């Protein structure tokens, strides 16, 4: 990735702080952070859990969305899930998924540092094909509408069986109770 001119890492503020503290205590080499790539916390009181790797070019893009963290176990560890999407001008079928990811990141803009916002603008500028969302996508985010409300709008028939797979649940299982 050293050949990629624009590299931005956005991370949950609390988790990023814990990572910096761990790195300092263990002597990990992070001297390139904010020198050859920008790392910015997402400054919000709740967790930022979405995971995305997005590579953009003038006529194509590649994106992985999933559950893994930014480390080897996060990419290759058991139990981590990733789904890859590709876009090319000649094969635009995943454009809506890229646009949904951009909408999520743009929605987080006020919560990240100015250098990251500037680099995000440059990154979006390299991909003129990436505009605002025009068609429904299989990828969803919950900045504008809860995932529960989005699910309720899509599923208009009686549900007899529901299977839930999640690596963790909220403390009192309120989310699961609402789904049930």
C-alpha positions in Angstrom: 0.0 0.0 0.0 3.0 2.3 0.1 2.4 3.1 -3.6 -1.2 4.3 -2.8 -0.9 8.2 -2.7 -4.0 8.8 -0.5 -4.3 6.6 2.6 -6.8 7.4 5.4 -7.7 5.2 8.4 -10.8 6.2 10.3 -11.2 4.4 13.6 -13.5 4.3 16.6 -12.0 7.0 19.0 -12.0 4.9 22.1 -10.5 1.8 20.3 -7.9 4.0 18.6 -6.8 5.5 21.9 -6.5 2.0 23.4 -4.5 0.9 20.4 -2.1 3.8 20.7 -1.7 3.1 24.5 -1.0 -0.6 23.8 1.5 0.3 21.0 3.3 2.7 23.4 3.5 0.1 26.1 4.7 -2.7 23.9 7.1 -0.6 21.8 5.2 -1.3 18.5 6.5 0.7 15.5 3.8 3.1 14.5 6.1 5.9 13.4 4.6 6.1 9.9 1.1 7.0 11.3 0.2 10.6 10.4 3.3 10.8 8.3 2.8 8.5 5.4 -0.9 7.9 6.1 -3.5 9.7 8.1 -5.2 8.1 11.1 -8.2 9.9 12.6 -10.5 9.0 15.4 -14.2 9.1 14.9 -15.1 11.2 17.8 -18.5 10.0 19.0 -19.9 8.7 22.3 -21.0 5.4 20.8 -19.0 2.8 19.0 -18.1 3.1 15.3 -18.2 -0.6 14.3 -18.4 -0.6 10.5 -15.4 -2.0 8.7 -14.5 -1.1 5.2 -11.4 -1.2 2.9 -12.0 1.0 -0.1 -9.6 1.3 -3.1 -10.5 4.0 -5.6 -9.3 4.9 -9.1 -10.5 7.1 -12.0 -12.5 4.3 -13.6 -12.7 1.5 -11.1 -12.8 0.6 -7.4 -12.6 -2.3 -5.0 -14.2 -2.5 -1.6 -14.3 -5.1 1.2 -17.0 -4.7 3.9 -16.9 -6.9 6.9 -16.5 -7.5 10.6 -12.7 -7.8 11.0 -10.5 -5.2 12.6 -7.4 -3.6 11.1 -4.9 -6.3 12.0 -3.9 -9.8 10.7 -6.5 -11.6 12.9 -9.1 -9.1 11.7 -8.5 -10.0 8.0 -7.7 -13.7 8.3 -9.0 -14.8 11.7 -11.7 -17.4 12.2 -15.2 -16.0 12.5 -14.5 -12.7 10.6 -16.7 -12.1 7.6 -15.9 -10.0 4.5 -17.7 -9.3 1.3 -15.9 -7.8 -1.7 -17.4 -5.5 -4.3 -15.9 -4.3 -7.5 -16.7 -1.4 -9.8 -15.5 -0.7 -13.3 -17.0 1.7 -15.8 -17.8 -1.3 -18.0 -19.2 -3.3 -15.1 -21.1 -0.8 -12.8 -23.3 -3.4 -11.0 -21.9 -2.5 -7.5 -22.0 1.2 -7.8 -24.8 1.5 -5.3 -22.8 -0.3 -2.7 -19.8 2.0 -3.1 -22.2 5.0 -2.9 -23.7 3.7 0.4 -20.2 3.3 1.9 -19.4 6.9 0.8 -22.7 8.1 2.4 -21.7 6.5 5.6 -18.2 8.0 5.6 -19.5 11.4 4.5 -22.0 11.2 7.4 -19.1 10.7 9.8 -17.1 13.7 8.4 -18.0 16.1 11.3 -16.6 13.6 13.7 -13.2 13.2 12.2 -10.1 15.4 12.1 -9.6 18.0 9.4 -6.6 16.3 7.7 -8.7 13.2 7.2 -11.6 15.2 5.8 -9.3 16.9 3.3 -7.9 13.5 2.2 -11.4 12.1 1.9 -12.3 14.9 -0.5 -9.2 14.1 -2.6 -10.0 10.4 -2.6 -13.6 11.0 -3.7 -12.2 13.4 -6.4 -10.1 10.6 -7.9 -13.3 8.6 -8.5 -15.6 10.8 -10.5 -17.9 7.8 -11.1 -18.7 7.8 -7.3 -21.6 10.1 -6.8 -24.6 10.2 -4.5 -26.7 7.1 -4.1 -29.1 6.7 -7.0 -30.4 3.1 -6.6 -31.0 0.8 -3.6 -28.0 -1.2 -2.4 -27.6 -4.5 -0.5 -25.3 -2.6 1.8 -27.0 -0.6 4.6 -25.9 1.9 7.3 -27.8 3.3 10.2 -26.9 7.0 10.2 -30.2 8.2 8.8 -32.5 5.4 9.7 -32.2 2.5 12.1 -31.4 -0.9 10.6 -34.6 -2.2 12.3 -36.7 0.4 10.5 -35.0 -0.4 7.2 -35.7 -4.1 7.7 -39.3 -3.4 8.6 -39.7 -1.4 5.3 -38.3 -4.2 3.2 -40.0 -7.2 4.9 -43.7 -6.6 4.4 -44.8 -10.3 4.7 -45.4 -12.4 7.9 -42.2 -13.8 9.3 -42.3 -17.3 10.7 -38.7 -18.0 11.3 -35.9 -15.6 12.2 -32.3 -16.6 12.6 -29.9 -14.1 14.2 -26.1 -14.3 14.0 -24.1 -11.7 15.8 -20.7 -11.7 17.5 -22.2 -9.7 20.4 -25.5 -8.4 21.7 -26.4 -5.2 23.7 -26.3 -5.7 27.5 -30.0 -6.2 28.0 -30.8 -7.7 24.5 -33.0 -4.7 23.7 -32.1 -5.0 20.0 -33.0 -8.7 19.8 -36.2 -8.0 21.8 -37.2 -5.3 19.3 -36.6 -7.7 16.3 -38.7 -10.4 18.0 
